[in-house]
Amino acid sequence: MELLLGRILAFILLTVPATALAGPTTTRVATTRESLRIDAAFPGGNIIVDRIDGDRVFLRPDRRDTPRFWFYWYFRVRGSAGRTITFTFTDGVPIGARGPAVSMDGGRTWRWLGAEAVENASFTYAFARDADEVRFCFTIPYLEADWRAFLGRHPAGPHLETATLCRTRKGRNVECLHVGRLGGSPAHRVLLTARHHACETIADFVLEGIVQSVLADEEQAWLRENVEFLIVPFVDKDGVEDGDQGKLRAPRDPNRDYAGESIYPATQAIRELVPRWADGRLRVAIDLHCPYIRGGRNETVFFVGVPDAAIWRNVGRLSAILESLPEKGLPYRASDNLPFGQEWNNREKMGEGKSFAEWAAELPGVEVAATLEVAYANVHGTTVTPRTARAFGHDLARAIRLFLQQAAAGRPARGAAGARGEVRP
Protein backbone atom coordinates (compact mmCIF):
# COMPACT_ATOMS: atom_id res chain seq x y z
CA MET A 1 0.00 0.00 0.00
CA GLU A 2 2.83 2.40 0.86
CA LEU A 3 4.52 1.72 -2.49
CA LEU A 4 1.26 2.25 -4.39
CA LEU A 5 0.56 5.48 -2.55
CA GLY A 6 4.09 6.67 -3.26
CA ARG A 7 3.72 6.08 -6.96
CA ILE A 8 0.43 7.93 -7.02
CA LEU A 9 1.99 10.85 -5.19
CA ALA A 10 4.81 10.98 -7.72
CA PHE A 11 2.37 11.81 -10.48
CA ILE A 12 -0.13 14.12 -8.85
CA LEU A 13 0.28 17.87 -8.71
CA LEU A 14 1.45 19.01 -5.34
CA THR A 15 0.01 22.47 -4.86
CA VAL A 16 0.76 25.13 -2.28
CA PRO A 17 0.12 28.87 -2.40
CA ALA A 18 2.96 30.93 -3.80
CA THR A 19 3.03 32.85 -0.52
CA ALA A 20 4.13 29.70 1.25
CA LEU A 21 7.19 29.41 -0.98
CA ALA A 22 8.12 33.02 -1.61
CA GLY A 23 11.19 34.36 0.12
CA PRO A 24 12.35 37.96 0.47
CA THR A 25 13.41 38.18 -3.18
CA THR A 26 10.20 36.65 -4.59
CA THR A 27 7.48 38.61 -2.81
CA ARG A 28 6.42 40.25 -6.08
CA VAL A 29 4.96 36.93 -7.31
CA ALA A 30 3.47 36.02 -3.96
CA THR A 31 0.15 37.67 -4.74
CA THR A 32 -0.54 35.09 -7.49
CA ARG A 33 -1.66 31.58 -6.58
CA GLU A 34 0.65 29.72 -8.91
CA SER A 35 1.28 26.13 -7.83
CA LEU A 36 4.45 24.15 -7.36
CA ARG A 37 4.13 21.01 -9.45
CA ILE A 38 6.51 18.06 -9.13
CA ASP A 39 6.15 14.89 -11.17
CA ALA A 40 7.96 12.08 -12.97
CA ALA A 41 5.37 11.38 -15.67
CA PHE A 42 7.78 11.10 -18.60
CA PRO A 43 10.25 8.51 -19.94
CA GLY A 44 12.85 7.66 -17.31
CA GLY A 45 11.02 9.53 -14.54
CA ASN A 46 11.29 8.36 -10.93
CA ILE A 47 10.37 10.10 -7.67
CA ILE A 48 8.16 9.84 -4.61
CA VAL A 49 7.24 13.17 -3.00
CA ASP A 50 6.54 12.77 0.70
CA ARG A 51 5.49 16.32 1.53
CA ILE A 52 6.08 20.01 0.99
CA ASP A 53 6.82 22.19 4.02
CA GLY A 54 7.26 25.85 3.17
CA ASP A 55 10.22 26.17 0.84
CA ARG A 56 11.36 22.58 1.45
CA VAL A 57 10.36 19.52 -0.55
CA PHE A 58 10.85 16.09 1.04
CA LEU A 59 11.18 13.28 -1.45
CA ARG A 60 12.89 9.98 -2.20
CA PRO A 61 13.78 7.59 -5.03
CA ASP A 62 11.10 5.07 -5.96
CA ARG A 63 12.74 1.69 -5.35
CA ARG A 64 9.96 -0.25 -7.11
CA ASP A 65 11.15 -3.86 -7.37
CA THR A 66 14.63 -3.22 -5.98
CA PRO A 67 14.34 -4.61 -2.44
CA ARG A 68 16.85 -2.30 -0.73
CA PHE A 69 18.03 1.28 -1.05
CA TRP A 70 19.16 2.37 -4.46
CA PHE A 71 19.72 5.90 -5.62
CA TYR A 72 18.25 6.69 -9.04
CA TRP A 73 15.71 9.50 -9.29
CA TYR A 74 14.56 11.90 -12.05
CA PHE A 75 11.83 14.53 -11.69
CA ARG A 76 10.65 17.85 -13.08
CA VAL A 77 9.47 20.98 -11.33
CA ARG A 78 6.98 23.49 -12.72
CA GLY A 79 5.34 26.54 -11.19
CA SER A 80 8.51 27.48 -9.33
CA ALA A 81 9.72 30.55 -11.23
CA GLY A 82 11.60 33.03 -9.08
CA ARG A 83 11.71 30.82 -5.99
CA THR A 84 14.53 29.18 -4.07
CA ILE A 85 13.65 25.66 -2.96
CA THR A 86 15.53 23.04 -0.98
CA PHE A 87 14.96 19.41 -1.89
CA THR A 88 15.66 16.95 0.93
CA PHE A 89 15.87 13.20 0.41
CA THR A 90 14.31 11.06 3.11
CA ASP A 91 15.83 7.72 2.08
CA GLY A 92 19.62 7.69 2.12
CA VAL A 93 21.84 10.29 0.44
CA PRO A 94 21.29 9.75 -3.28
CA ILE A 95 23.38 12.69 -4.52
CA GLY A 96 26.57 12.20 -6.47
CA ALA A 97 30.01 13.79 -6.41
CA ARG A 98 28.98 16.85 -8.44
CA GLY A 99 25.48 17.30 -7.09
CA PRO A 100 22.39 16.63 -9.18
CA ALA A 101 22.22 17.05 -12.93
CA VAL A 102 19.92 19.87 -14.04
CA SER A 103 18.22 20.63 -17.36
CA MET A 104 16.47 23.84 -18.37
CA ASP A 105 15.27 22.62 -21.78
CA GLY A 106 13.11 19.60 -21.09
CA GLY A 107 15.98 17.14 -20.79
CA ARG A 108 17.78 17.90 -24.04
CA THR A 109 20.94 19.27 -22.41
CA TRP A 110 22.32 18.88 -18.90
CA ARG A 111 24.86 20.29 -16.50
CA TRP A 112 25.94 19.35 -13.00
CA LEU A 113 24.58 21.70 -10.33
CA GLY A 114 27.78 21.31 -8.31
CA ALA A 115 28.66 20.04 -4.86
CA GLU A 116 28.36 23.55 -3.43
CA ALA A 117 24.57 23.32 -3.82
CA VAL A 118 24.48 20.18 -1.65
CA GLU A 119 24.32 19.81 2.11
CA ASN A 120 24.05 16.26 3.42
CA ALA A 121 20.92 14.78 1.81
CA SER A 122 19.65 18.09 0.44
CA PHE A 123 20.28 20.36 -2.51
CA THR A 124 19.05 23.90 -3.03
CA TYR A 125 18.15 25.51 -6.34
CA ALA A 126 17.26 29.12 -7.19
CA PHE A 127 14.77 29.05 -10.06
CA ALA A 128 15.01 31.81 -12.65
CA ARG A 129 12.00 34.08 -12.96
CA ASP A 130 11.33 32.77 -16.47
CA ALA A 131 11.78 29.07 -15.60
CA ASP A 132 8.73 27.23 -16.90
CA GLU A 133 10.17 23.79 -16.22
CA VAL A 134 13.38 22.51 -14.65
CA ARG A 135 14.42 18.87 -14.49
CA PHE A 136 16.69 17.27 -11.93
CA CYS A 137 18.29 13.84 -12.02
CA PHE A 138 20.82 11.82 -10.06
CA THR A 139 22.70 11.26 -13.32
CA ILE A 140 22.65 12.58 -16.87
CA PRO A 141 19.77 10.60 -18.38
CA TYR A 142 20.05 8.52 -21.54
CA LEU A 143 16.89 7.11 -23.10
CA GLU A 144 15.61 5.65 -26.35
CA ALA A 145 15.06 9.17 -27.68
CA ASP A 146 18.77 9.89 -27.19
CA TRP A 147 19.77 6.72 -29.03
CA ARG A 148 17.42 7.59 -31.89
CA ALA A 149 18.92 11.07 -32.09
CA PHE A 150 22.41 9.56 -32.18
CA LEU A 151 21.48 7.19 -35.01
CA GLY A 152 19.90 10.10 -36.83
CA ARG A 153 23.37 11.63 -37.00
CA HIS A 154 24.87 8.31 -38.14
CA PRO A 155 22.54 6.77 -40.74
CA ALA A 156 22.87 3.19 -41.94
CA GLY A 157 25.65 2.58 -44.43
CA PRO A 158 28.32 0.06 -45.36
CA HIS A 159 29.68 0.00 -41.81
CA LEU A 160 26.50 0.47 -39.74
CA GLU A 161 23.34 -1.55 -39.61
CA THR A 162 20.48 -1.34 -37.10
CA ALA A 163 18.41 -4.31 -35.95
CA THR A 164 16.03 -5.44 -33.22
CA LEU A 165 17.29 -8.02 -30.75
CA CYS A 166 13.84 -8.86 -29.33
CA ARG A 167 10.76 -7.30 -27.78
CA THR A 168 10.36 -6.68 -24.08
CA ARG A 169 7.60 -7.92 -21.82
CA LYS A 170 5.87 -4.58 -22.36
CA GLY A 171 6.21 -4.71 -26.13
CA ARG A 172 9.15 -2.34 -26.62
CA ASN A 173 11.90 -3.05 -29.14
CA VAL A 174 15.33 -3.91 -27.72
CA GLU A 175 17.70 -2.31 -30.20
CA CYS A 176 21.01 -3.69 -31.39
CA LEU A 177 23.59 -2.31 -33.77
CA HIS A 178 26.16 -3.89 -36.07
CA VAL A 179 29.20 -1.71 -36.76
CA GLY A 180 32.46 -2.24 -38.65
CA ARG A 181 33.05 -5.04 -41.16
CA LEU A 182 29.52 -6.05 -42.13
CA GLY A 183 30.11 -7.84 -45.42
CA GLY A 184 31.93 -11.12 -45.85
CA SER A 185 33.64 -12.80 -42.92
CA PRO A 186 35.33 -10.49 -40.40
CA ALA A 187 38.44 -11.87 -38.75
CA HIS A 188 37.25 -10.79 -35.31
CA ARG A 189 34.03 -9.91 -33.54
CA VAL A 190 33.41 -7.71 -30.49
CA LEU A 191 30.30 -7.71 -28.28
CA LEU A 192 29.37 -4.64 -26.22
CA THR A 193 26.35 -4.31 -23.95
CA ALA A 194 24.97 -1.69 -21.55
CA ARG A 195 22.10 -1.03 -19.18
CA HIS A 196 21.72 -4.43 -17.61
CA HIS A 197 20.98 -2.06 -14.74
CA ALA A 198 18.54 0.53 -16.03
CA CYS A 199 19.85 3.49 -14.03
CA GLU A 200 23.47 3.28 -15.24
CA THR A 201 23.15 5.90 -17.94
CA ILE A 202 26.74 7.02 -18.57
CA ALA A 203 27.53 3.68 -20.20
CA ASP A 204 25.55 4.64 -23.29
CA PHE A 205 27.51 7.84 -23.85
CA VAL A 206 30.65 5.67 -23.88
CA LEU A 207 29.01 3.38 -26.44
CA GLU A 208 28.28 6.40 -28.62
CA GLY A 209 31.97 7.28 -28.58
CA ILE A 210 32.96 3.75 -29.56
CA VAL A 211 30.57 3.77 -32.51
CA GLN A 212 31.77 7.22 -33.61
CA SER A 213 35.38 6.05 -33.48
CA VAL A 214 34.77 2.86 -35.47
CA LEU A 215 32.84 4.75 -38.14
CA ALA A 216 34.90 7.88 -38.57
CA ASP A 217 38.37 7.87 -36.99
CA GLU A 218 40.97 7.62 -39.74
CA GLU A 219 43.22 5.42 -37.65
CA GLN A 220 40.37 2.94 -37.16
CA ALA A 221 40.23 1.81 -40.80
CA TRP A 222 41.62 -1.56 -39.66
CA LEU A 223 38.55 -2.10 -37.49
CA ARG A 224 36.22 -1.28 -40.36
CA GLU A 225 38.01 -3.85 -42.51
CA ASN A 226 38.50 -6.66 -39.99
CA VAL A 227 36.11 -6.42 -37.03
CA GLU A 228 32.35 -6.58 -36.61
CA PHE A 229 30.89 -5.06 -33.45
CA LEU A 230 27.52 -6.11 -32.04
CA ILE A 231 26.17 -3.51 -29.62
CA VAL A 232 23.13 -3.76 -27.33
CA PRO A 233 22.58 -0.31 -25.75
CA PHE A 234 19.57 -1.15 -23.53
CA VAL A 235 19.48 -4.68 -22.14
CA ASP A 236 16.78 -3.68 -19.62
CA LYS A 237 14.80 -1.53 -22.06
CA ASP A 238 11.59 -1.50 -20.02
CA GLY A 239 13.52 -0.45 -16.93
CA VAL A 240 15.28 2.34 -18.82
CA GLU A 241 12.09 3.86 -20.20
CA ASP A 242 10.06 3.32 -17.02
CA GLY A 243 12.75 4.89 -14.81
CA ASP A 244 13.45 1.81 -12.70
CA GLN A 245 16.52 1.28 -10.55
CA GLY A 246 17.20 -2.04 -12.28
CA LYS A 247 20.04 -2.95 -9.95
CA LEU A 248 19.17 -5.90 -7.66
CA ARG A 249 15.78 -6.16 -9.35
CA ALA A 250 13.54 -8.87 -7.87
CA PRO A 251 13.22 -11.72 -8.48
CA ARG A 252 16.57 -11.61 -10.30
CA ASP A 253 19.10 -8.96 -11.15
CA PRO A 254 19.27 -8.81 -14.99
CA ASN A 255 23.05 -9.17 -14.78
CA ARG A 256 22.64 -12.49 -12.98
CA ASP A 257 20.34 -13.91 -15.65
CA TYR A 258 22.95 -15.89 -17.61
CA ALA A 259 22.63 -19.23 -15.82
CA GLY A 260 19.84 -21.76 -16.07
CA GLU A 261 16.72 -20.46 -17.79
CA SER A 262 16.75 -16.70 -18.37
CA ILE A 263 13.66 -14.85 -17.17
CA TYR A 264 14.20 -11.64 -19.17
CA PRO A 265 13.62 -11.59 -22.95
CA ALA A 266 16.77 -9.59 -23.73
CA THR A 267 19.18 -11.81 -21.81
CA GLN A 268 17.60 -14.90 -23.34
CA ALA A 269 17.91 -13.35 -26.81
CA ILE A 270 21.59 -12.50 -26.21
CA ARG A 271 22.30 -16.07 -25.11
CA GLU A 272 20.60 -17.44 -28.20
CA LEU A 273 21.98 -15.01 -30.80
CA VAL A 274 25.57 -14.43 -29.78
CA PRO A 275 27.00 -17.96 -30.13
CA ARG A 276 25.54 -18.23 -33.66
CA TRP A 277 26.65 -14.74 -34.64
CA ALA A 278 30.12 -15.15 -33.12
CA ASP A 279 30.94 -18.30 -35.11
CA GLY A 280 34.03 -18.82 -32.98
CA ARG A 281 35.42 -15.36 -33.83
CA LEU A 282 34.25 -13.42 -30.79
CA ARG A 283 37.39 -12.02 -29.17
CA VAL A 284 36.21 -9.23 -26.84
CA ALA A 285 33.01 -8.98 -24.78
CA ILE A 286 32.58 -5.98 -22.49
CA ASP A 287 29.51 -5.09 -20.45
CA LEU A 288 29.40 -1.38 -19.57
CA HIS A 289 28.10 -0.28 -16.17
CA CYS A 290 28.27 2.57 -13.65
CA PRO A 291 29.29 1.92 -10.02
CA TYR A 292 27.87 3.28 -6.77
CA ILE A 293 27.02 6.88 -5.85
CA ARG A 294 30.41 8.45 -5.13
CA GLY A 295 33.69 8.12 -3.25
CA GLY A 296 36.81 6.03 -3.68
CA ARG A 297 36.65 3.50 -6.50
CA ASN A 298 33.23 4.86 -7.46
CA GLU A 299 34.94 7.94 -8.88
CA THR A 300 37.13 5.99 -11.30
CA VAL A 301 36.88 3.88 -14.45
CA PHE A 302 37.72 0.24 -13.79
CA PHE A 303 37.43 -3.26 -15.17
CA VAL A 304 35.84 -5.92 -12.98
CA GLY A 305 37.40 -9.33 -13.36
CA VAL A 306 35.88 -12.77 -13.87
CA PRO A 307 37.23 -15.91 -12.14
CA ASP A 308 39.09 -17.11 -15.28
CA ALA A 309 42.74 -16.17 -14.63
CA ALA A 310 43.73 -16.33 -18.31
CA ILE A 311 40.92 -14.00 -19.28
CA TRP A 312 41.97 -11.59 -16.52
CA ARG A 313 45.55 -11.53 -17.83
CA ASN A 314 44.19 -10.42 -21.17
CA VAL A 315 42.09 -7.75 -19.50
CA GLY A 316 45.37 -6.57 -17.98
CA ARG A 317 46.91 -6.43 -21.44
CA LEU A 318 43.98 -4.40 -22.78
CA SER A 319 44.17 -2.17 -19.70
CA ALA A 320 47.86 -1.47 -20.26
CA ILE A 321 47.13 -0.40 -23.83
CA LEU A 322 44.26 1.82 -22.74
CA GLU A 323 46.33 3.48 -20.02
CA SER A 324 49.18 4.15 -22.46
CA LEU A 325 47.04 6.13 -24.90
CA PRO A 326 47.06 9.94 -24.84
CA GLU A 327 44.10 10.87 -22.68
CA LYS A 328 41.25 12.43 -24.66
CA GLY A 329 38.32 11.76 -22.36
CA LEU A 330 38.23 10.34 -18.86
CA PRO A 331 41.45 9.35 -17.10
CA TYR A 332 42.02 5.62 -16.84
CA ARG A 333 44.44 3.85 -14.51
CA ALA A 334 44.88 0.11 -14.66
CA SER A 335 45.61 0.11 -10.94
CA ASP A 336 41.93 0.92 -10.36
CA ASN A 337 40.85 -2.45 -11.79
CA LEU A 338 39.10 -4.90 -9.47
CA PRO A 339 40.22 -8.55 -9.82
CA PHE A 340 37.90 -11.35 -8.91
CA GLY A 341 38.15 -12.20 -5.22
CA GLN A 342 38.80 -8.66 -4.03
CA GLU A 343 36.38 -6.30 -2.24
CA TRP A 344 32.81 -6.91 -3.42
CA ASN A 345 33.90 -8.87 -6.50
CA ASN A 346 33.55 -12.33 -4.99
CA ARG A 347 31.14 -15.22 -5.25
CA GLU A 348 29.40 -14.52 -1.95
CA LYS A 349 28.68 -10.89 -2.77
CA MET A 350 27.77 -11.65 -6.38
CA GLY A 351 25.06 -14.04 -5.24
CA GLU A 352 23.31 -16.67 -7.31
CA GLY A 353 23.23 -16.72 -11.07
CA LYS A 354 25.88 -15.76 -13.61
CA SER A 355 26.84 -12.36 -14.95
CA PHE A 356 27.15 -11.42 -18.61
CA ALA A 357 30.95 -11.30 -18.29
CA GLU A 358 31.17 -14.76 -16.70
CA TRP A 359 28.92 -16.18 -19.42
CA ALA A 360 30.87 -14.50 -22.23
CA ALA A 361 34.19 -15.75 -20.84
CA GLU A 362 33.04 -19.30 -21.57
CA LEU A 363 32.30 -18.70 -25.27
CA PRO A 364 34.75 -20.22 -27.81
CA GLY A 365 37.55 -17.89 -28.89
CA VAL A 366 36.90 -15.15 -26.33
CA GLU A 367 40.05 -13.50 -25.03
CA VAL A 368 38.64 -10.55 -23.06
CA ALA A 369 35.41 -10.72 -21.06
CA ALA A 370 34.78 -8.16 -18.35
CA THR A 371 32.51 -5.58 -16.81
CA LEU A 372 33.68 -1.99 -17.27
CA GLU A 373 32.47 0.48 -14.65
CA VAL A 374 32.40 4.18 -15.58
CA ALA A 375 31.76 6.66 -12.77
CA TYR A 376 28.63 8.80 -12.88
CA ALA A 377 30.04 12.28 -12.30
CA ASN A 378 33.74 12.43 -11.43
CA VAL A 379 36.83 10.45 -12.47
CA HIS A 380 40.04 11.42 -10.69
CA GLY A 381 38.97 15.06 -10.74
CA THR A 382 37.70 15.09 -14.34
CA THR A 383 34.01 15.87 -14.74
CA VAL A 384 31.94 13.20 -16.44
CA THR A 385 29.86 14.75 -19.21
CA PRO A 386 28.46 13.38 -22.46
CA ARG A 387 31.50 14.84 -24.21
CA THR A 388 34.13 13.31 -21.89
CA ALA A 389 32.31 9.97 -21.80
CA ARG A 390 32.16 9.84 -25.60
CA ALA A 391 35.84 10.77 -25.79
CA PHE A 392 36.64 7.89 -23.46
CA GLY A 393 34.66 5.65 -25.83
CA HIS A 394 37.03 6.74 -28.62
CA ASP A 395 39.96 5.80 -26.39
CA LEU A 396 38.48 2.40 -25.59
CA ALA A 397 37.85 1.69 -29.29
CA ARG A 398 41.51 2.47 -30.05
CA ALA A 399 42.66 0.17 -27.26
CA ILE A 400 40.46 -2.64 -28.59
CA ARG A 401 41.97 -2.19 -32.06
CA LEU A 402 45.52 -2.32 -30.76
CA PHE A 403 44.77 -5.38 -28.65
CA LEU A 404 43.28 -7.22 -31.63
CA GLN A 405 46.12 -6.19 -33.92
CA GLN A 406 48.66 -7.58 -31.49
CA ALA A 407 46.68 -10.81 -31.32
CA ALA A 408 46.38 -10.99 -35.11
CA ALA A 409 50.15 -10.63 -35.38
CA GLY A 410 50.47 -13.96 -33.62
CA ARG A 411 51.04 -12.83 -30.06
CA PRO A 412 49.42 -15.31 -27.66
CA ALA A 413 46.63 -13.49 -25.90
CA ARG A 414 46.05 -15.93 -23.05
CA GLY A 415 49.51 -15.85 -21.58
CA ALA A 416 51.82 -18.73 -20.79
CA ALA A 417 49.09 -20.97 -19.39
CA GLY A 418 47.46 -21.33 -22.80
CA ALA A 419 44.48 -22.92 -21.10
CA ARG A 420 42.18 -22.22 -24.01
CA GLY A 421 44.55 -21.58 -26.90
CA GLU A 422 45.69 -18.48 -28.69
CA VAL A 423 43.70 -15.85 -30.53
CA ARG A 424 43.04 -16.93 -34.08
CA PRO A 425 43.64 -14.23 -36.72
C-alpha positions, 0 to 999 in steps of 0.5 A: 500500500505504501509503495502504491501510494508513493507512486500515485503521489509521484504523479499528482500535482502538489500544490501550495500557495505561492506565498508559502514558498516566496522568500524575500526576493520573490514577494512580487509573485506572492500575490498570485496563486501559482502552484508548485508542481513536481512529477515524474510522468515522462520517460525515465522519470522516478520520484516519490514526494513525501510532503512540501513544508514551506520552501522545502520539498521532502522526497525519495527515489522510488525503489519499485522492485529493488528490495533495498536502497538504491539511488536513481531518481529523475523529476521535473518541477513546474510553477517554481519561477523566481523561488529558491527551494531546498529538496531533501531526500528522506531515504539515504543520500542519493546525490553524487560527487557533483550534485544533481544534474539539471536541465532547463530545456526539457531534458535535451541538455544537462549540466551538474549543479555542483557540490556547493549546492548540496548539504548532506541529503539536500540540494538547493536551487534558485529558479530563474524568474522565467523558468517554466520547467526545470528537471533534476536527475541523479545522473545525466539521463540517456533514453531511447530518444537519445539513441534515436537522435544519435542514429539520426546523425549516423545513418545506416551505411556500409559500416553500420546496420540497425536491428532489433534483438527482441521485444520486451515484456511490455512490447518495446523493441530492444535495439542492437547495432552492427558496426564495422566489417559487415560484409563477408567474414570479419576476422574478429568480432566484439560484443558490447552491452549496456544497461543491464541495470537501467539506471546506469546511464553514462555507459551509453555515452561511452558506447556512442563514442565507440561507434563514432570512433569505429565509423569515422576515426581515420586510424580505425580503418583496420577495425572497419576492414577486420572487425564486426561489433555487435552492440546492445545499448539497452538490455533492460529496455523497459527499466530504462524507459520506465525509470526503474533502478534495475540494480538488484531487481527482484526476483533476479538482477538482470546481470545475474540472468545468464545461468539456467533459464533466463527470465528476461527476454533480452538476456535470453535473446543475447544467449541465443543469438551471440553464439551463432553470430560469433561463429568462434570469432568473438574475441572481446566482450565488455559489459558497460556499467556505472558503479555506486554513488560516489567516493573512492573507487566509485569515482574511477573507471575500472574493469571488474574481473571474472574468475578465469585467470587467463581472461583476466591476464588479457584484460590486464593487457587491454588495460595497459594499452588503454592506459598508455594512450594519450588521454582524450576523455576520462582518465584511466588507470589500470591500478583501479581495476578490481580482480575477482576475489577482491572487495565486493567482486567475490562469489558470496557478494555476487550471489546466485546466477551468472553475470554477462561477463562470466557467461561471455568468458566461456564462449569459444575464442573469447580472449577478453570478457569483463565488466567496465564500470564508468563513474557517474560524475567524477573520475580522478577530478575530471568531470563526467559529461556526455563529451568526456564519456564519448571521448573515453569511448574513442579511447576504448575503441583504439585500445580494442583495435591495438589489442586485436592487432597484437593478437592478429600478429600472432602474439598469444593473448592468453599468456603462458598458461594457454588454457584455451589456446591463442587468438586466431587471426 
